[in-house]
Each structure stands twice: as C-alpha cells, then as structure tokens.
C-alpha cells in the first residue's frame, strides 16, 4: 500500500499544477472582458442632427398658444373637432402606413400636419420605394395621463412643455429599421423646412421615432411652392 501511494503522488501533483483553471480565475477573466465591452459602449456618442431641448418644447408651446389651439381634454372634445374638420383623417397609401395599434379615432391631425406627411412620404417613397410609418398622431389629455403612468418619457399634459400631441400638430414617425442612407436623406429633407420655421423635428433617443411638430404656415408655403413649380412647368 505504501508503494502504491508514492506511485500516484506525482500524478496528483501534475494534476494540480497543470489542470484546468479554477472557477475564481474564470470569473475574474469574464469580469475583465465585460468591463472592456462596457467601457467601449459607454463611449458611443449620441449625436443626431435634431436634438430635443427644454427651450424647444417651450417655444413649440408658445406657438401653439398663439394659434389658440386647445389641448384636447377627452374623447368627446376630440370627436367634436374631428366632426368639424378642425382635425382631419390621415389615410394610408403606398407611401404612408399607420401602426396597427393606432385606433381609428387617433388617426387624425391638423390639416397642415396631414399636408406635410403626404408630401414627406411621397418624396421618401419616390427615393426609396418604401413607405414611412406613422406611430402616433393626436392624443387627448386623458390618454396622455394613462401613457405617463407606464412611460416616464411621455410629455406632461400641462405647463410650458406640455405634449404637442394634445393639439394634433405633432406626429411620431418610426425610424426602426432605417438605414444610414435613409436617415441621412430624412435629415436633409427636414433641415430646410426647420430653417424656414415650418417644422420642428426631434430624433428621440429613448424611442425609435422622429417626433415632428408641423406649424400651420406649412400649407401656405406648400401652396406657393406648388404654384411656382406649376408655372415653371407651363412656360
């Protein structure tokens, strides 16, 4: 028995020295690798062309107040505005689709917002042969309050930064699945309109959408542009 123990002793020593690493060492290596990846992702810069700001939200609400547009309280007020054509329906087309979860009574917006969406979607479709998707249009104060219970990024219902969806001037367009080329095209399309004071776009960070406020003077600008283009085409 004594000889046998000495025979196995070298094998035991070799197993200890050259065997697999212990669990603690594996965990340490894993933590180091995870830390390196986390360090890398923390340095990814969010730098869209259209960033939101508190000042922008205040300015949007000031314009809305000047237009005397009400913050729509509930479904009864919403239906009255829809029946009076103060809010107009947005219809799907080959260039514009609406998210399935947006119920029919919420597929309404101000006339100038609809004009902008139709123009924007048509130009985008002509370039990429794909439709844009609308995720959200008009909301009521009641709806916004419910939304804020489970979405802390949703805008308030009162105050100088109240959600612009409550007046029907705003739209959320999905940017999910857009390529870099498509997003660049969208930026280049929106920038001149923003500089003219016709729209106020924000590329949301926490939600995959472009939130765009459209001002009422867009329709007049559009009519003038179309008239000029028509006259140039007939000369």
BALOBA-1460 file (C-alpha; in Angstrom, 3 decimals):
// residues 235
<rec num="1" residu="x" x="0.000" y="0.000" z="0.000"/>
<rec num="2" residu="x" x="2.833" y="2.394" z="0.828"/>
<rec num="3" residu="x" x="4.397" y="1.881" z="-2.611"/>
<rec num="4" residu="x" x="1.128" y="2.488" z="-4.387"/>
<rec num="5" residu="x" x="0.628" y="5.834" z="-2.610"/>
<rec num="6" residu="x" x="4.060" y="7.034" z="-3.730"/>
<rec num="7" residu="x" x="3.270" y="5.845" z="-7.264"/>
<rec num="8" residu="x" x="0.156" y="8.109" z="-7.525"/>
<rec num="9" residu="x" x="1.704" y="11.136" z="-5.781"/>
<rec num="10" residu="x" x="3.472" y="12.532" z="-8.932"/>
<rec num="11" residu="x" x="0.209" y="12.223" z="-10.881"/>
<rec num="12" residu="x" x="-1.679" y="14.179" z="-8.234"/>
<rec num="13" residu="x" x="0.935" y="16.967" z="-8.238"/>
<rec num="14" residu="x" x="0.804" y="17.199" z="-12.041"/>
<rec num="15" residu="x" x="-2.988" y="17.478" z="-11.991"/>
<rec num="16" residu="x" x="-2.841" y="20.343" z="-9.511"/>
<rec num="17" residu="x" x="-0.145" y="22.205" z="-11.438"/>
<rec num="18" residu="x" x="-1.439" y="21.768" z="-14.971"/>
<rec num="19" residu="x" x="-5.147" y="21.123" z="-14.531"/>
<rec num="20" residu="x" x="-7.976" y="23.483" z="-15.672"/>
<rec num="21" residu="x" x="-8.160" y="26.973" z="-14.102"/>
<rec num="22" residu="x" x="-10.303" y="27.328" z="-11.028"/>
<rec num="23" residu="x" x="-13.746" y="28.969" z="-11.103"/>
<rec num="24" residu="x" x="-12.488" y="32.155" z="-9.456"/>
<rec num="25" residu="x" x="-9.964" y="32.718" z="-12.230"/>
<rec num="26" residu="x" x="-12.625" y="32.160" z="-14.903"/>
<rec num="27" residu="x" x="-14.955" y="34.642" z="-13.235"/>
<rec num="28" residu="x" x="-12.182" y="37.230" z="-12.973"/>
<rec num="29" residu="x" x="-11.359" y="36.893" z="-16.685"/>
<rec num="30" residu="x" x="-15.045" y="37.190" z="-17.575"/>
<rec num="31" residu="x" x="-15.390" y="40.365" z="-15.491"/>
<rec num="32" residu="x" x="-12.388" y="41.944" z="-17.202"/>
<rec num="33" residu="x" x="-13.801" y="41.209" z="-20.645"/>
<rec num="34" residu="x" x="-17.243" y="42.524" z="-19.672"/>
<rec num="35" residu="x" x="-15.696" y="45.714" z="-18.285"/>
<rec num="36" residu="x" x="-13.813" y="46.275" z="-21.540"/>
<rec num="37" residu="x" x="-17.030" y="45.902" z="-23.583"/>
<rec num="38" residu="x" x="-18.952" y="48.178" z="-21.211"/>
<rec num="39" residu="x" x="-16.194" y="50.776" z="-21.449"/>
<rec num="40" residu="x" x="-16.437" y="50.633" z="-25.238"/>
<rec num="41" residu="x" x="-20.229" y="51.099" z="-25.347"/>
<rec num="42" residu="x" x="-20.188" y="53.973" z="-22.862"/>
<rec num="43" residu="x" x="-18.152" y="55.966" z="-25.360"/>
<rec num="44" residu="x" x="-20.667" y="55.642" z="-28.227"/>
<rec num="45" residu="x" x="-21.737" y="59.242" z="-28.889"/>
<rec num="46" residu="x" x="-25.412" y="60.134" z="-29.455"/>
<rec num="47" residu="x" x="-25.175" y="62.997" z="-31.902"/>
<rec num="48" residu="x" x="-28.277" y="63.286" z="-34.128"/>
<rec num="49" residu="x" x="-28.912" y="66.336" z="-36.255"/>
<rec num="50" residu="x" x="-32.187" y="67.102" z="-34.460"/>
<rec num="51" residu="x" x="-31.837" y="67.041" z="-30.696"/>
<rec num="52" residu="x" x="-34.610" y="67.971" z="-28.352"/>
<rec num="53" residu="x" x="-34.279" y="70.575" z="-25.608"/>
<rec num="54" residu="x" x="-36.347" y="72.248" z="-22.917"/>
<rec num="55" residu="x" x="-36.151" y="75.540" z="-24.798"/>
<rec num="56" residu="x" x="-37.507" y="73.899" z="-27.946"/>
<rec num="57" residu="x" x="-40.504" y="72.462" z="-26.092"/>
<rec num="58" residu="x" x="-41.250" y="75.840" z="-24.556"/>
<rec num="59" residu="x" x="-41.052" y="77.523" z="-27.958"/>
<rec num="60" residu="x" x="-43.391" y="74.964" z="-29.527"/>
<rec num="61" residu="x" x="-45.986" y="75.536" z="-26.816"/>
<rec num="62" residu="x" x="-45.703" y="79.303" z="-27.227"/>
<rec num="63" residu="x" x="-46.520" y="78.970" z="-30.933"/>
<rec num="64" residu="x" x="-49.425" y="76.647" z="-30.140"/>
<rec num="65" residu="x" x="-50.783" y="79.197" z="-27.660"/>
<rec num="66" residu="x" x="-50.511" y="81.935" z="-30.290"/>
<rec num="67" residu="x" x="-52.546" y="79.743" z="-32.654"/>
<rec num="68" residu="x" x="-55.089" y="79.269" z="-29.846"/>
<rec num="69" residu="x" x="-55.134" y="75.518" z="-30.320"/>
<rec num="70" residu="x" x="-56.771" y="73.711" z="-27.390"/>
<rec num="71" residu="x" x="-55.206" y="70.812" z="-25.517"/>
<rec num="72" residu="x" x="-57.882" y="68.213" z="-26.238"/>
<rec num="73" residu="x" x="-59.309" y="67.047" z="-22.931"/>
<rec num="74" residu="x" x="-61.180" y="63.846" z="-23.735"/>
<rec num="75" residu="x" x="-62.822" y="61.743" z="-26.431"/>
<rec num="76" residu="x" x="-65.939" y="63.943" z="-26.551"/>
<rec num="77" residu="x" x="-63.893" y="67.024" z="-27.422"/>
<rec num="78" residu="x" x="-61.804" y="65.003" z="-29.851"/>
<rec num="79" residu="x" x="-64.880" y="63.776" z="-31.736"/>
<rec num="80" residu="x" x="-66.282" y="67.329" z="-31.958"/>
<rec num="81" residu="x" x="-63.026" y="68.547" z="-33.532"/>
<rec num="82" residu="x" x="-62.992" y="65.628" z="-35.955"/>
<rec num="83" residu="x" x="-66.600" y="66.229" z="-36.981"/>
<rec num="84" residu="x" x="-65.926" y="69.946" z="-37.556"/>
<rec num="85" residu="x" x="-62.850" y="69.157" z="-39.711"/>
<rec num="86" residu="x" x="-60.583" y="71.046" z="-37.341"/>
<rec num="87" residu="x" x="-58.855" y="67.680" z="-37.227"/>
<rec num="88" residu="x" x="-58.664" y="65.703" z="-40.481"/>
<rec num="89" residu="x" x="-58.154" y="61.974" z="-41.045"/>
<rec num="90" residu="x" x="-54.859" y="60.572" z="-42.239"/>
<rec num="91" residu="x" x="-55.296" y="57.760" z="-44.739"/>
<rec num="92" residu="x" x="-52.838" y="55.051" z="-45.637"/>
<rec num="93" residu="x" x="-51.304" y="54.930" z="-49.107"/>
<rec num="94" residu="x" x="-48.457" y="53.177" z="-50.878"/>
<rec num="95" residu="x" x="-46.087" y="55.747" z="-49.371"/>
<rec num="96" residu="x" x="-47.568" y="56.014" z="-45.869"/>
<rec num="97" residu="x" x="-48.708" y="53.324" z="-43.441"/>
<rec num="98" residu="x" x="-50.122" y="53.622" z="-39.935"/>
<rec num="99" residu="x" x="-49.158" y="51.435" z="-36.991"/>
<rec num="100" residu="x" x="-51.896" y="48.808" z="-36.456"/>
<rec num="101" residu="x" x="-52.276" y="49.686" z="-32.761"/>
<rec num="102" residu="x" x="-53.285" y="53.283" z="-33.564"/>
<rec num="103" residu="x" x="-57.070" y="53.190" z="-33.269"/>
<rec num="104" residu="x" x="-59.267" y="54.958" z="-35.879"/>
<rec num="105" residu="x" x="-60.191" y="57.934" z="-33.669"/>
<rec num="106" residu="x" x="-56.476" y="58.649" z="-33.147"/>
<rec num="107" residu="x" x="-55.634" y="58.670" z="-36.860"/>
<rec num="108" residu="x" x="-56.358" y="62.394" z="-37.064"/>
<rec num="109" residu="x" x="-54.207" y="65.537" z="-37.104"/>
<rec num="110" residu="x" x="-54.318" y="69.186" z="-38.118"/>
<rec num="111" residu="x" x="-54.745" y="69.820" z="-41.882"/>
<rec num="112" residu="x" x="-51.235" y="71.240" z="-42.240"/>
<rec num="113" residu="x" x="-49.730" y="68.233" z="-40.464"/>
<rec num="114" residu="x" x="-51.516" y="65.947" z="-42.933"/>
<rec num="115" residu="x" x="-50.222" y="68.051" z="-45.870"/>
<rec num="116" residu="x" x="-46.676" y="67.734" z="-44.592"/>
<rec num="117" residu="x" x="-46.976" y="63.973" z="-44.056"/>
<rec num="118" residu="x" x="-48.331" y="63.375" z="-47.537"/>
<rec num="119" residu="x" x="-45.540" y="65.417" z="-49.137"/>
<rec num="120" residu="x" x="-42.807" y="63.892" z="-46.984"/>
<rec num="121" residu="x" x="-43.960" y="60.303" z="-47.508"/>
<rec num="122" residu="x" x="-44.357" y="60.766" z="-51.272"/>
<rec num="123" residu="x" x="-40.810" y="62.134" z="-51.600"/>
<rec num="124" residu="x" x="-39.409" y="59.350" z="-49.424"/>
<rec num="125" residu="x" x="-41.248" y="56.677" z="-51.418"/>
<rec num="126" residu="x" x="-40.012" y="58.128" z="-54.707"/>
<rec num="127" residu="x" x="-36.433" y="57.854" z="-53.427"/>
<rec num="128" residu="x" x="-36.502" y="54.501" z="-51.609"/>
<rec num="129" residu="x" x="-39.699" y="52.726" z="-52.780"/>
<rec num="130" residu="x" x="-40.647" y="52.076" z="-49.176"/>
<rec num="131" residu="x" x="-43.402" y="53.685" z="-47.082"/>
<rec num="132" residu="x" x="-42.959" y="55.677" z="-43.913"/>
<rec num="133" residu="x" x="-44.834" y="54.508" z="-40.822"/>
<rec num="134" residu="x" x="-46.835" y="56.766" z="-38.523"/>
<rec num="135" residu="x" x="-46.795" y="55.590" z="-34.908"/>
<rec num="136" residu="x" x="-48.743" y="58.387" z="-33.230"/>
<rec num="137" residu="x" x="-50.814" y="61.451" z="-34.062"/>
<rec num="138" residu="x" x="-53.387" y="63.256" z="-31.908"/>
<rec num="139" residu="x" x="-53.891" y="62.335" z="-28.244"/>
<rec num="140" residu="x" x="-56.222" y="63.501" z="-25.513"/>
<rec num="141" residu="x" x="-55.252" y="64.653" z="-22.049"/>
<rec num="142" residu="x" x="-56.937" y="61.533" z="-20.651"/>
<rec num="143" residu="x" x="-54.863" y="59.320" z="-22.932"/>
<rec num="144" residu="x" x="-51.640" y="61.169" z="-22.130"/>
<rec num="145" residu="x" x="-52.200" y="60.737" z="-18.403"/>
<rec num="146" residu="x" x="-52.578" y="56.973" z="-18.883"/>
<rec num="147" residu="x" x="-49.492" y="56.902" z="-21.052"/>
<rec num="148" residu="x" x="-47.414" y="58.680" z="-18.420"/>
<rec num="149" residu="x" x="-48.220" y="56.005" z="-15.843"/>
<rec num="150" residu="x" x="-46.032" y="53.470" z="-17.648"/>
<rec num="151" residu="x" x="-43.861" y="55.684" z="-19.876"/>
<rec num="152" residu="x" x="-41.885" y="58.295" z="-17.969"/>
<rec num="153" residu="x" x="-40.646" y="59.779" z="-21.259"/>
<rec num="154" residu="x" x="-44.158" y="60.871" z="-22.234"/>
<rec num="155" residu="x" x="-44.668" y="64.625" z="-22.073"/>
<rec num="156" residu="x" x="-46.772" y="66.364" z="-19.396"/>
<rec num="157" residu="x" x="-50.370" y="67.393" z="-20.002"/>
<rec num="158" residu="x" x="-49.991" y="70.960" z="-18.728"/>
<rec num="159" residu="x" x="-47.316" y="73.626" z="-18.427"/>
<rec num="160" residu="x" x="-44.887" y="75.219" z="-20.834"/>
<rec num="161" residu="x" x="-43.562" y="71.829" z="-22.043"/>
<rec num="162" residu="x" x="-46.912" y="70.057" z="-22.473"/>
<rec num="163" residu="x" x="-47.082" y="67.326" z="-25.095"/>
<rec num="164" residu="x" x="-47.729" y="68.761" z="-28.552"/>
<rec num="165" residu="x" x="-49.708" y="65.636" z="-29.456"/>
<rec num="166" residu="x" x="-52.566" y="67.091" z="-27.390"/>
<rec num="167" residu="x" x="-53.251" y="69.687" z="-30.096"/>
<rec num="168" residu="x" x="-52.960" y="67.463" z="-33.184"/>
<rec num="169" residu="x" x="-49.957" y="69.253" z="-34.687"/>
<rec num="170" residu="x" x="-47.409" y="66.512" z="-33.940"/>
<rec num="171" residu="x" x="-46.588" y="63.150" z="-35.479"/>
<rec num="172" residu="x" x="-44.273" y="60.320" z="-34.475"/>
<rec num="173" residu="x" x="-42.660" y="58.557" z="-37.433"/>
<rec num="174" residu="x" x="-40.952" y="55.235" z="-36.905"/>
<rec num="175" residu="x" x="-37.224" y="55.119" z="-37.566"/>
<rec num="176" residu="x" x="-36.939" y="51.426" z="-36.744"/>
<rec num="177" residu="x" x="-35.055" y="49.587" z="-39.473"/>
<rec num="178" residu="x" x="-33.940" y="52.714" z="-41.336"/>
<rec num="179" residu="x" x="-30.515" y="52.552" z="-42.921"/>
<rec num="180" residu="x" x="-27.849" y="55.209" z="-42.506"/>
<rec num="181" residu="x" x="-28.545" y="56.412" z="-46.056"/>
<rec num="182" residu="x" x="-32.273" y="56.723" z="-45.359"/>
<rec num="183" residu="x" x="-31.719" y="58.604" z="-42.124"/>
<rec num="184" residu="x" x="-29.302" y="60.975" z="-43.856"/>
<rec num="185" residu="x" x="-31.899" y="61.635" z="-46.559"/>
<rec num="186" residu="x" x="-34.546" y="62.364" z="-43.912"/>
<rec num="187" residu="x" x="-32.210" y="64.808" z="-42.152"/>
<rec num="188" residu="x" x="-31.507" y="66.605" z="-45.417"/>
<rec num="189" residu="x" x="-35.220" y="66.786" z="-46.232"/>
<rec num="190" residu="x" x="-36.226" y="68.169" z="-42.845"/>
<rec num="191" residu="x" x="-33.403" y="70.646" z="-42.310"/>
<rec num="192" residu="x" x="-34.545" y="73.301" z="-44.862"/>
<rec num="193" residu="x" x="-38.103" y="73.054" z="-43.520"/>
<rec num="194" residu="x" x="-36.841" y="73.565" z="-39.988"/>
<rec num="195" residu="x" x="-34.775" y="76.558" z="-41.080"/>
<rec num="196" residu="x" x="-37.915" y="78.045" z="-42.685"/>
<rec num="197" residu="x" x="-39.738" y="77.635" z="-39.365"/>
<rec num="198" residu="x" x="-42.232" y="75.183" z="-40.855"/>
<rec num="199" residu="x" x="-41.426" y="72.101" z="-38.778"/>
<rec num="200" residu="x" x="-39.637" y="71.259" z="-35.531"/>
<rec num="201" residu="x" x="-38.196" y="67.730" z="-35.668"/>
<rec num="202" residu="x" x="-36.641" y="65.737" z="-32.839"/>
<rec num="203" residu="x" x="-34.890" y="62.403" z="-33.224"/>
<rec num="204" residu="x" x="-35.893" y="60.727" z="-29.984"/>
<rec num="205" residu="x" x="-33.149" y="58.953" z="-28.066"/>
<rec num="206" residu="x" x="-35.239" y="56.608" z="-25.923"/>
<rec num="207" residu="x" x="-37.933" y="55.896" z="-28.523"/>
<rec num="208" residu="x" x="-37.147" y="54.821" z="-32.108"/>
<rec num="209" residu="x" x="-39.113" y="57.682" z="-33.689"/>
<rec num="210" residu="x" x="-38.829" y="61.088" z="-35.274"/>
<rec num="211" residu="x" x="-41.152" y="63.390" z="-33.332"/>
<rec num="212" residu="x" x="-42.136" y="66.228" z="-35.672"/>
<rec num="213" residu="x" x="-44.226" y="69.300" z="-34.900"/>
<rec num="214" residu="x" x="-45.703" y="70.952" z="-38.001"/>
<rec num="215" residu="x" x="-46.742" y="74.606" z="-37.952"/>
<rec num="216" residu="x" x="-49.797" y="75.991" z="-39.707"/>
<rec num="217" residu="x" x="-47.827" y="78.094" z="-42.188"/>
<rec num="218" residu="x" x="-46.627" y="74.901" z="-43.878"/>
<rec num="219" residu="x" x="-49.779" y="74.756" z="-46.027"/>
<rec num="220" residu="x" x="-49.301" y="78.321" z="-47.338"/>
<rec num="221" residu="x" x="-45.644" y="77.601" z="-48.068"/>
<rec num="222" residu="x" x="-46.656" y="74.401" z="-49.832"/>
<rec num="223" residu="x" x="-49.284" y="76.139" z="-51.993"/>
<rec num="224" residu="x" x="-46.786" y="78.807" z="-53.038"/>
<rec num="225" residu="x" x="-44.160" y="76.189" z="-53.897"/>
<rec num="226" residu="x" x="-46.618" y="74.156" z="-55.944"/>
<rec num="227" residu="x" x="-47.794" y="77.253" z="-57.805"/>
<rec num="228" residu="x" x="-44.232" y="78.198" z="-58.676"/>
<rec num="229" residu="x" x="-43.443" y="74.689" z="-59.857"/>
<rec num="230" residu="x" x="-46.595" y="74.602" z="-61.937"/>
<rec num="231" residu="x" x="-45.821" y="77.944" z="-63.593"/>
<rec num="232" residu="x" x="-42.284" y="76.830" z="-64.375"/>
<rec num="233" residu="x" x="-43.622" y="73.664" z="-65.925"/>
<rec num="234" residu="x" x="-46.049" y="75.500" z="-68.214"/>
<rec num="235" residu="x" x="-43.578" y="78.058" z="-69.535"/>
